[in-house]
Structure formats: structure tokens, C-alpha cells
Amino acid sequence: MHTIHPINTKMLHKLSANGIVLLYIRISNQSMEPNIRKMDILMVNRSVLPKVGKIVLADVNGEVIVKRL
């Protein structure tokens, strides 16, 4: 079982206000373990272009997936 740590919402709001992070998503499965675990929260900057070898967020037929490109 993984420990769920509290989220520093003050930091998240500060990042969002500066235009750095535009989207937060909570992981619901374990397909990216050990790097990203179920219940982790990802901060996604939608202004960064996807690159080979990097982790990306994608909408596939209405389902959001997180995979390494």
C-alpha cells in the first residue's frame, strides 16, 4: 500500500497563477509504475510540446491516458 501525502495546495495555486501548470490529474491505475503510482497527482503544463522519451498525457477516444512517448 502506498502512503498518500497531503497536497500543498498553496504551491499548486501559485504555480497555476504564474501560468506554469494548467492541469492536474490523479492517476487511477498502475500502468506507469514504478515511476508514476496509482493515486499520484500529475501537474501538466499544456504549453510544453511532446517529445520522444518523455511522459505525455493524451485523450484516446474520450479516455485520458498517461504514457511514455
N, C-alpha and C positions, 0 to 999 in steps of 0.2 A: 504494500500500500504506500502511496506517495503522500508526503506531507503537503498540505495546501497552505501556502503562506499568504498573509494578508496583502492586499494590493495597495500600493502607495498612490491613492487617487489624486492627491495634490500634485505629485510628479506627472501623472498622466495628463491632467488638465493643463499643466504648464507646457508640456510638450505639444499638446494639441493647439493651444493658443498661439504657439510660435510657428504653426504650420508644419511641424516635423512629422507628427503621427496623425494619420487621418482615419484610421480604422483599428478597432480592437476585436479580436476573435478568440473565443475559448475553444480549445481542442477537445473534441468529443470521442476520439478513438486513439489507438496506439500505433497507427501505421508508420509514424515517423520516429519511433523510439530507437535508440536511446537519446537522440538529440532533442526531440520535442515529445513531451509526455502528455497523456490524457489529463485534462483539466488545466494545462498550461494556458496562459493568455499571451497571444502574439500581438505585438504592436506593428502595424503595417503602414508603411509610408507609400502611398499610391503613386507618388511622383517619381519613384525610382524605377527605371526600366529593368525588365527581367534579363538575367544573364545566365548563360550555361554554367552549371555548377552551383548556382545559388538556389535558395529555397524560395518558392513562389506560391502565391495564393491564386486560385483560378475558379471560375464558375463553369461547371460542366453539367449541362442540362439542368440548371437550377440548383445544383448541389455545390457547395463551396468545398474545395479540396486544397490541401497543402502538400506539395511535393518538391523534390529537388529537380530542377530543370536540367 
